[in-house]
Amino acid sequence: KPIQHKNLNTLLLCFLLPVLKQSNLLFSFITTNKNNPSQLSSLFMAPLFSLLLFSLIFSSSQAQRPPSPGYSPSSKFGSITFAQGFKNLWGPKHQSLNHDSLTIWLDSSSGSGFKSLHPYRSGYFSTAVKLQPGYTAGVITSYYLSNNQQHPGNHDEIDIEFLGTTPDKPYTLQTNVYVRGSGDGNIIGREMKFHLWFDPTQNFHNYAILWDPSEIIFFVDDVPIRSYPRKSDATFPVRPMWVYGSIWDASSWATENGKYKADYKYQPFVGKYMDFKLIGCKSDGPTSCRSPSVTPSGTTGLTSQQSSALAWVQNNYLVYDYCHDPKRDHTQTPEC
């Protein structure tokens, strides 16, 4: 039996009201006009418009949080103190430790960085980070693996970098993989950039890198956001790397390709770290050592539920993918 327009609008309104209550503006409109049916009916006069509005609002509400990955590897691995796994690398006067919560900061005189005590050839490496709000343009707060000190000009690197921002825009989380490249003009970055589904300045959130012989996976609060599989030896880092963290001035490129620079009237710029996990195979350890698994079954790769969560993040929060950049020379990135 065909549904009359008025009945369809009533049906749609029944579905829409719980969703619309999530919007202060629309909820205010409904509350103000709850005794004025003509005002409400005008909003939902056309069933097609109502259906479109419902679709848009429903999609927006669903894009607020990722679906559960079904497994939390960060809860399965024990934490270590900063001193058990790391040491200051540079800027010692811009680094403080309080109950294993590490604070590093950048001002006009210096930034700061730390480095793991041991190199690793694979593993799960994570920390919880809280970023500074406000104007942070040009400032990089990072957690990454690298062997740049051992192979200058020809190093490997796996990056999690928070690109500083202006107060009206969200932080960008950049993931990157270098394979035998450096800042010598021959660098080949493999950047994927994301916005986050939360404000990273309000609380600590967990950020992790799984690096095993077959794949690199990046996680945010146990949600996988990027997978970089090993497609060839030439496009995958295999040499031992150390784990680093740092805060530094990258005004030339960090924020909108250098449009906004670090402004030291807002100094100091602060990054806070805690809950360190270094679960890996040290380079001088037994060859029988295997990387930890991030799945409940102990297998490599991701479960179907984790893969679905990854796809959701990339569909909703991925803002740059080097493989889809028409300005890039993709002969240098054959994995694309």
Salt bridges, closest charged atoms under 4 A:
ASP107 OD1 - HIS94 NE2 3.00
ASP156 OD2 - ARG239 NE 2.71
GLU157 OE1 - HIS155 NE2 2.82
GLU191 OE1 - ARG328 NH1 3.04
ASP221 OD2 - HIS205 ND1 2.68
ASP233 OD1 - ARG230 NH2 2.79
GLU256 OE2 - LYS169 NZ 2.64
ASP275 OD1 - LYS277 NZ 3.59
ASP321 OD2 - HIS324 ND1 3.51
GLU335 OE2 - ARG190 NE 2.66
